[in-house]
């Protein structure tokens, strides 16, 4: 029972920390993006990476299009602050890598 209580407290603490990070947001500076620009890249990022679980069902053209969209989005993410750039760039590279791997495997199946 004590272990469950400790685990619950740790979980709640983690939730509070994560919630606090989202509540704080990014620091105000002249280098930060405007809200519409931020929303645009974020929406594109979310759309691209949310499709990764269905990567095997996409046609070769759809996969090529997703890879191209990743390539277009990378420079926008490069302009973010260091922490966010590291997180989002890593996730975007993983999504792109998955799409490229699936595309390559589909191309090899046709040979």
Order of alpha helices (4+ residues) and beta strands (2+ residues): alpha-alpha-alpha-alpha
